[in-house]
Amino acid sequence: LAEEIKLHIEDTCSLYGESQGMKLSRKIVHDYLKGRGFKSSYRAEASQMAQLADLYTLLDKLCIEYGNQP
């Protein structure tokens, strides 16, 4: 799941630029995480992402906590 999210958001940022792409991507990441057993704090963190580095940090946290699931 983490690789899927990463590719989706990187493509969005390539198309719209990082700033606008991240604004558009917050809901996308939130939707990926919703209903899959992830902590709500991760969804809250997704809603605050402003740059790709924030996405990578979030995905690293998910991989550490949930293993290969994300």
C-alpha positions as CSV (number, residue, x, y, z in Angstrom):
1,L,0.0,0.0,0.0
2,A,2.8,2.4,0.8
3,E,4.3,2.2,-2.7
4,E,0.9,2.7,-4.2
5,I,0.3,5.8,-2.2
6,K,3.8,7.1,-2.9
7,L,3.4,6.7,-6.7
8,H,-0.1,8.2,-6.7
9,I,1.0,11.3,-4.8
10,E,4.3,11.7,-6.7
11,D,2.4,11.6,-10.0
12,T,-0.1,14.2,-8.7
13,C,2.8,16.5,-7.6
14,S,4.5,16.0,-11.0
15,L,1.3,17.1,-12.7
16,Y,0.3,20.1,-10.5
17,G,3.6,21.0,-8.8
18,E,4.5,20.0,-5.2
19,S,2.6,22.7,-3.3
20,Q,-0.7,22.3,-5.2
21,G,-0.2,18.5,-5.6
22,M,0.1,18.1,-1.8
23,K,-3.0,20.2,-1.2
24,L,-4.9,17.9,-3.6
25,S,-3.3,14.8,-2.1
26,R,-4.2,15.2,1.6
27,K,-7.7,13.8,1.0
28,I,-6.4,11.0,-1.2
29,V,-4.0,9.8,1.5
30,H,-6.7,10.1,4.2
31,D,-9.0,7.9,2.0
32,Y,-6.2,5.3,1.5
33,L,-5.8,5.1,5.3
34,K,-9.5,5.2,6.3
35,G,-11.1,1.9,7.1
36,R,-7.9,-0.1,7.0
37,G,-7.2,-0.2,10.7
38,F,-4.7,2.6,10.9
39,K,-4.6,5.0,13.8
40,S,-6.6,8.1,13.4
41,S,-3.5,10.1,14.3
42,Y,-2.0,9.0,10.9
43,R,-5.1,10.3,9.1
44,A,-4.8,13.6,11.0
45,E,-1.1,13.8,10.1
46,A,-2.0,13.2,6.4
47,S,-4.3,16.2,6.5
48,Q,-1.4,18.4,7.5
49,M,1.1,17.4,4.8
50,A,2.6,20.3,2.9
51,Q,5.4,18.7,0.9
52,L,6.5,15.3,-0.3
53,A,8.9,15.0,2.6
54,D,5.9,14.9,4.9
55,L,4.4,12.1,2.9
56,Y,7.7,10.1,3.1
57,T,7.9,10.6,6.8
58,L,4.3,9.4,7.3
59,L,4.9,6.3,5.1
60,D,8.0,5.5,7.0
61,K,6.1,5.6,10.3
62,L,3.4,3.3,8.8
63,C,5.9,0.8,7.6
64,I,7.7,0.7,10.9
65,E,4.4,0.2,12.9
66,Y,2.5,-2.0,10.5
67,G,5.4,-3.8,8.6
68,N,4.8,-4.5,5.0
69,Q,1.0,-3.9,5.2
70,P,1.3,-0.2,4.1
